[in-house]
Amino acid sequence: MNYPALIEAQSLVKAGDIAGAEHALANLAETEGDKALVAALDEFPAKDLLAIIREYDASKESLVNLLVTPEQFARAVVLERRYGDQTHEQLRGMVNSVIFRDGADPAEFLYEIAEVEGGYDALVDYLLDRAQMVEHFYRYATFDLYEYGDDNKTQARDDDLLNLTRDTESLASPLDMANLEDHDWMQVTYILRYELPEIFREVLMKLRARYKAYQASLAQDELLEGGEGGTEEEQEERPKNNDDGDDKDDDEESAL
């Protein structure tokens, strides 16, 4: 790395001093300018950048979060799974703090995340707790599970999902968008649905598979708790549900 500040920051990350690492990068921007920091982050390891970004603090601005590019952020955010956070709360907070910063284009960030290997899984993790509402929004153009929306706003049905493309989707109206600017999962879903429909299609397909696996796991747990799980030998022989509904195992090691 050409910048001593990067070497210092990387060493501090390894030592667990995340605040010190961020301070070292901020000093680079102060001495050589914001453009120098942006250029330097291209050389900074994605896993170390993630360690800094995920320690966001909503009460103060982070220079790194303010300057990280969509490409740099995408390379880092897909590594979040290594931390093994089953709630994905850290992921959501981190994504929201970066893509909704002043002057940013959230759609550009979401597009770049999808372009990186593992990006679709990161977007599914982000939306997993809202799977039912995302599905409902796809079908009825509303997040309210007790409303069925306006048929004039969407023609989406289950058999239309594979045909969902930018050519078949109209852009969201400014009025509709203003009603959903929560700088959180609703706005992300809306952007994916209307501005990045091809990405939304893949995310929703994965989200369905993950949610189905989750429901199957809950049903199995209820059977076992109810004493209807059979003998211990039968229980051990039953296959366990994969976290994301895919067949391949997640062989990534935890970064902790």
CORCOR-V66233 format. One record per residue. SS is DSSP state (helix for helix, strand for strand, loop for the rest). D_FIRST is the distance of its C-alpha to the first C-alpha in Angstrom with 1 decimal. Layout:
SS_D_FIRST / SS_D_FIRST
//
This chain:
loop_0.0 / loop_3.8 / loop_5.6 / helix_7.5 / helix_9.2 / helix_6.9 / helix_7.0 / helix_10.6 / helix_11.3 / helix_10.4 / helix_12.5 / helix_15.2 / helix_15.4 / helix_16.1 / loop_18.6 / loop_20.3 / loop_19.8 / helix_19.1 / helix_20.6 / helix_18.4 / helix_15.2 / helix_16.6 / helix_17.7 / helix_14.3 / helix_13.2 / helix_16.7 / helix_16.3 / helix_13.4 / helix_16.0 / helix_18.7 / helix_17.3 / helix_15.7 / loop_17.5 / helix_17.4 / helix_16.1 / helix_12.9 / helix_12.5 / helix_13.7 / helix_11.2 / helix_8.2 / helix_10.1 / loop_9.9 / loop_6.4 / loop_7.8 / loop_10.1 / helix_13.6 / helix_15.4 / helix_13.6 / helix_14.2 / helix_17.7 / helix_18.3 / helix_17.9 / helix_19.9 / loop_22.7 / loop_23.5 / loop_24.9 / loop_27.7 / loop_30.3 / loop_31.6 / loop_28.6 / loop_26.1 / loop_22.5 / helix_20.2 / helix_17.7 / helix_20.8 / helix_22.0 / helix_19.0 / loop_17.5 / loop_18.6 / helix_21.0 / helix_18.8 / helix_16.0 / helix_18.9 / helix_20.6 / helix_17.9 / helix_17.8 / helix_21.6 / loop_22.7 / loop_21.3 / helix_23.7 / helix_26.4 / helix_24.7 / helix_25.8 / loop_29.4 / loop_30.7 / loop_34.1 / loop_35.0 / loop_31.9 / helix_32.4 / helix_28.8 / helix_27.9 / helix_30.5 / helix_29.6 / helix_25.9 / helix_26.8 / helix_29.4 / helix_27.4 / helix_24.8 / helix_26.9 / loop_29.8 / loop_28.0 / loop_29.7 / loop_29.3 / loop_27.6 / loop_29.2 / helix_29.6 / helix_30.7 / helix_27.4 / helix_25.5 / helix_28.2 / helix_28.0 / helix_24.3 / helix_24.8 / helix_27.6 / helix_25.6 / loop_23.1 / loop_24.5 / loop_26.2 / helix_26.4 / helix_30.2 / helix_30.4 / helix_28.3 / helix_30.8 / helix_33.7 / helix_32.5 / helix_32.3 / helix_35.9 / helix_37.5 / helix_39.5 / helix_41.0 / helix_41.9 / helix_45.6 / helix_45.1 / helix_42.5 / helix_45.1 / helix_47.9 / helix_46.0 / helix_45.5 / helix_49.2 / helix_50.8 / loop_48.3 / loop_48.5 / loop_46.8 / loop_50.2 / loop_51.4 / loop_55.0 / loop_54.8 / loop_54.8 / loop_53.6 / loop_54.8 / loop_55.4 / loop_54.9 / loop_51.2 / loop_50.3 / loop_51.9 / loop_49.5 / loop_51.1 / helix_49.9 / helix_50.7 / helix_48.8 / helix_45.4 / helix_44.5 / helix_45.5 / loop_43.4 / loop_41.3 / loop_40.3 / loop_43.4 / loop_45.8 / loop_44.4 / loop_45.2 / loop_42.8 / loop_43.5 / loop_45.7 / helix_44.3 / helix_47.0 / helix_46.1 / helix_42.4 / helix_43.3 / helix_45.2 / loop_42.3 / loop_39.5 / loop_38.8 / loop_35.0 / loop_35.3 / helix_36.4 / helix_39.4 / helix_37.4 / helix_34.8 / helix_37.8 / helix_39.5 / helix_36.5 / helix_36.0 / helix_39.7 / helix_40.4 / helix_37.2 / loop_35.4 / helix_38.5 / helix_37.1 / helix_34.4 / helix_37.0 / helix_39.2 / helix_36.7 / helix_35.8 / helix_39.5 / helix_40.4 / helix_37.8 / helix_38.9 / helix_42.5 / helix_41.7 / helix_39.9 / helix_42.6 / helix_45.3 / helix_43.7 / helix_43.5 / helix_47.2 / helix_48.2 / helix_46.5 / helix_48.4 / helix_51.7 / helix_51.2 / helix_50.6 / helix_53.7 / helix_55.7 / helix_54.6 / helix_55.3 / loop_58.7 / loop_59.7 / loop_59.8 / loop_56.9 / loop_59.1 / loop_58.9 / helix_55.8 / helix_55.5 / helix_55.6 / helix_53.0 / helix_50.6 / helix_51.2 / loop_50.3 / loop_46.8 / loop_44.4 / loop_43.0 / loop_39.4 / loop_37.5 / loop_36.8 / loop_39.9 / loop_38.0 / loop_39.0 / loop_35.6 / loop_34.2 / loop_31.0 / loop_29.2 / loop_26.1 / loop_25.6 / loop_25.6 / loop_22.4 / loop_24.6
//
